[in-house]
Amino acid sequence: MPPEGAATIARFDDGAPALLDLIPAAVEDGEAPEAGLGRVLVLPTSFDTFWNTLPLQAVFLPFVHRSVEYLAGYSLPRSWYRVGEVAQVELPGGQAGGEGNGYVSVAPSGRESRIDADGGGLLLDVEEPGFYEFREVRADVSTEPLTLASNVPVAESDLSRLDLDEFVSRIRPREEENGPAVEAAAQTPEERERRQRLWWFLIAAAALILAGETLFGNRRRAAAAPVVTAWTPTGEQS
């Protein structure tokens, strides 16, 4: 039986505890637990191959690393965020910028903005995918710039099939923005022919005017043509 207050993290196939987390005793009667109490992980086996082959498995070393991080209360600072999130960048040594000091963030597009350190960290709205750089604004100190990566949302890489109705609703034009186009698409062939009938008359009239202008121009050109008189060697006019 696990001790009272212990949390069972993993179990064997038969239900026996495989990994226990001994949480410190809760505060009772307004008295805090003794100083130095912390978390304890209990693995009911050995770290050799006498009972099992766990030390020979590929998960053994990552298990030890994560267990130590958990017991120490250590968490790795995030080095990347997604577009739309608020990034919290930890400064080296937890230093905060004093009065007149701060940091300049350089976005992937090259846009620079001034931000102030708050509580040993920087807060930034991630708006562009790529790499952000942070440089300290101090003439008397030369430090290495901090780098932060930003990725596009995972939804943009979703390759799953899209529902047909949802796809149609996305590409269908909005009535308030494309009113004339929607109205034209909803017309029957008879209505379209009735609207186009006037254009046929206009086109026919334009064709008649063009033909008349061509005929009238040819007649004027023939009437204005000069008469050429030629004389033969015998002196006869032709």
C-alpha positions, 0 to 999 in steps of 0.5 A: 500500500502506498503511504498516505499522501503519496501520488501514484504516477505509474503502475505495473500491469498487476496494479502495483505502484511503479512510481510514487510521488511523496508530496510534503505534508499539508499545513495542519493547525496553521503550522507549516511543515518542517523546513527542508521538506520537498518532493521524493520520487520512489521507484520500487526497483533498482537502477541496475539489471538485477530485477529488470532491464530498465537501465538498458532501455532508451527511455531510462536516461530521459527518465532520470533527467526529467525526474531530477528536473521535477524534483529540483523544481526546474523548468527550461525557459521557452526558446520559441513561441507561436504567432499570437502568443505573448513571449516572456524572455528571461534575462541573463541572471534575472537582471532588470533594466534600470532607469534609462536602460532597456532592450530593443527587439528586432522583429524578423522583418527588421522592425525595431521597438523599445521594450523595458524589462519587468521583473527580470524578464521581457514581455513581447507580443509575437506578431511575425514568424521567424527569429526575434533578437533582443539587444540591451540599450547600454553604451557601457555594456556589450552583451550577446543578443538574446534570440527567440524563435516564433512559429506559425500556428499549428492550424496552418499545417493541418492537412486533414480533410475539410468538411465540404459544407465548411469549404463551400461556406468559406469560398461563397461570396458575401451578399453584402460585399458582392451584391451585384455578382450574387444578383447576376448569378441568380437571374434566369436565362429569360431575364438575362436575355431581356436585359441583353435585347437592347444591346442587340439593337444598339449593335445593329444600329452601329453596324448600319451606321458603319456600313452607310458611312463606308458606302457614302465615303466610296461614292464621294471618292469616286465622284472626286476622282480626276479625269485623265486625258491621254494623246496617242502618237497619231494625235488622237485623243483617247 
